[in-house]
């Protein structure tokens, strides 16, 4: 039995479906009981409820966990560190022997990476529980275009938080991450490891061009310099504390801090165009 958190999201859902397709038993961990009806087996638990989450994980041979971002948190740092502590505490209390965690490139750094530092914190807390940890460090998601679809379809604009739209960056499809998670759960390592994901690289201008082709329109690429990052995000509806955190992430990327540092690398082959067609189809 494998417990999967985040089954209503891209990565958790893909991992659960991959496991089920392979004949594995899956326990979907959900906050909303109504969401559990979509799965053969489900447990209701909030990630911030250590006792309930421990009960949901108990008896499983492997667990997939992730650290969701709450935009409404008044103090994002305190909130997400507290959530990490709850998850790690539940893992320790449940005695689950193997945890696969969705992490990020750059998570080896304790500071200076915006929200990624919370993943650094969770990685280390999980290691302290004594479980075998497989930390899967991902680059950008190809599905990140979902965050700019309103600007693209409404104003014909593709915003880029940086000085240039022409720097190639690896971008991974979440369906590929789900496959890696499922395989990691069913083939656990003897000891903990960090797995980097290698994916096709694209510039933001290339992403804009491919998205425009899928939408059947043209998009104007607009680069936003550092001084305008927070204000632009706040104008778009993000709370300022989270906007400040994301600005820290963009700054780390501009400084070249987010590099693979894992024990081994797995290739994720899905091309951007395939993902964009799927994203646009699901919203149309």
N, C-alpha and C positions, 0 to 999 in steps of 0.2 A: 504494500500500500504506500502510495506517495501523496503527501499533502501539498497542495499548490495554493499559494496566496496570489491575489491579483488576477484571478481567472476571468474577471470581466474586462481586463485590459489586454493590450496587444501581446505582450510577452507571456504572461501567465496563461492566457487563453490558448496561445499557440502551443505552449509546453504541454498543457493538459490534453489537448486534442491529439498531439503527437503520441503521448503515452497511451491514451485510450486506443488509438489506431494500432498500437503495437501489442494490445492485449493486457496492458498493465491496469491495476486497480488504482483509481484516483479519488482522493478526498478533496473536494473543492472547499476552500476556506473563504467564506463570504461574510460580510457585515449585515447584509439584508437577507432575511430568510427567503424572500421572494426570488432572489437571484439563485438560491440553491436548488430551486425546482428544475433548473436547466441541466443539472448534473446528476449522474447515477447515484453518487454519494456526496453529501455536503455536511459541513460543520459551520455553525454560526459563531463568529468571533471577531471582535475588533482588534486590530494590531496593537492598539494601546491598552488592551485588557490582558495583562500577563496571564492571569489564571485561566481565562476562557481560551486564550490562544494555546496555552500549554495543553489543555484538554483536547483541543482540536488536532494537535500534532502528535499526541501520545499514541504509541503503538505503530507509528509509521517507520519504514526503513529509510526514508529520505524525504526531505522537505525543500521546496523552493520558496525563498523569501525575497522580498524587495522592499525598498523604503519609499513609499509614495510621498510626493510633495503636496503639502496643504497650503494653497495660496492664501487662505484666510488666517493663518497663524499670526498673532500679534508679535510674537518673538520667534521668528523662524528657527533660529539656532537652538534655543532652549527646547522648542517643541520637537524638532526632528531628532535631537540627541535623546530626548525622553522617549520618543517612539522607538529609536534604535535600542535603548536599554530594555524596553518592554519586549521587543522581539527576541533579543538575546536571552533575556531572563526566561521567556517561555521555552526557548530551545533547551536551555539548561534544565529547567524543571521537567520537561517531557522526556529527557534522555534520548532524544532522536540521535542516531549515530552519524548521519551525514546531512549536511546542509549545502544546497546550491543557492548562491546569492547573486542577484543581478547587481553588479557594481559598475564602475566606469573607469575608463582610461584616466590616469591621474590620481587614482584613489590611494596610491602609496604616499601621497603628500598630506600632511596633517593640516596645513593652512594654505591660504592664497589661491584657492580653487573654487570659491563660492560654494554652492550646494554639494559639490563633490566631497568636501571635507566631512560631511555627515556620513557618506558611504565609507570613507576611511575609518570613521569612528565605529560604524556597525561591523565592518570587517574584523576589526581588532576585538570588539566585544564578543563576537561569535567565536573567534579563536580561543578566547579565554574560557569558554564554556567546556572545552574538551571535545567538542564535536569535530569531525573531519569536515573542513570547509573547502568547497570549490567556489572561488570568487571569479565570476565571469565579468571581465572588464570590457565594456562595450564602447565603441566610438559613437558618433552621432547616429541617431535613428533616421532612416530614410523617411519615416512617417512624421518627422518634425514639420513637414510642410503643412500639416493640419493646422498649425498655429498661425500660419500666414494666409490661409485660404480666404478669410474674410477680406483682407486687404487686396488679395489677388483678384477675387471675383467682383469685389465692390468698387475698388479704385484703380484696378489694373496695375497695382504696385507690388513689387517683391522686395521687402525690406531686408537689408543686410547689416547686422551690428558689427561693423568693422570698417577699416580704411579701404579695404579692397574686396571685390567680389570674385577675384581671380586666383585665389589660393586653393589648391586641391586639398580635400579633406576626406578621409575614409567615412563612408556612410553605410550602415548595415540595416537590412530589412529585419523587422522584429520577428517575422516568421522563421528566419534563419536562427535567430537567438533562441526561439522556442525549441527548435530541433536540437541545438547544442545543450540546452537545459535538460531536455528529456534524456538525451544520451548520457549526460553527466550523472543523472539520477540512477539510471539503470546500470551504469558501469562505473561505480564509485572508485576513486583512487584509494591507495593504501594510506596516504597521508594528504594533508591539505595542499592545495595548489592554487595558483592564480593563472587563469586562462585569458589570453588576449584574443580578440576577434579581429581578423583581417578581412576587410571588405573593399569593394570598389571605391575609388576616389573620384570626387567631383568637386568642381568649384561651385560657389553659390550662383554664379551666372549660368552655369550649365544646368543647375537645378531649376532655375527660373525658366530657361529655354524649354526644358523637357516638360515642366508643369504647364507652360503656355501651350505647348503642342497638344497635350492631353485635354486641356480646357477649350482648345480651339480659339485662342485669342492671342493677344500680345501682352507682355508684361514689361513694365519699366523697372529696372533694377535701381534701387535707391540705397546707397551706402550711408550709414549713420555714424558719424564720428563719436569718439568716446564721450565727450561732454553731453551729448544728446541721448545717450542710452537710457538712463533712468527716466528722464522726462517723457521719452517716446513710449516706454513701456507703461508708465503711469497713465498717459493719455489713452492708451489702448485698453485700460481697465485693470491692470495689475496693481495690487497694493504696493506701496513704496518699499516696505521692508523686503519683499520678495524681489522687486525690481533691483534693489541694491545687491542682493545676493547673486542674481543672474548677471549683473554687470561684472561682478567679481569673477564669474565663470568665463565670460567673454574676454576679460582682461588676461586671464590665465592662458586662454587659447592663443591670444595675440602674442603673448610672450613665449610661446612654444613650450609650455610646461606640461602639456597633456600628451605624453608619449607612451607607447607600450613598454611595460616593465615586467611582464609576467613570466611564468615558468615555461609556458608553451603557447603556441598560436594555432587557432583553428580558422580556416578559410570559410567565409560566408559568401556564396556566389551570386545571390539574387541581384539583378541590375535595377537601377533606380526607376527606369521606365515602367517596369512591371508593377512595382509598388505604387507608383503614382496613379496608374490606371485603376488599381484596386481601390485606392483612397478616394479618388473622384467618383468611382462607381458607387461606393457605399454612401456617399452624401447626396447623390443625385436622385 
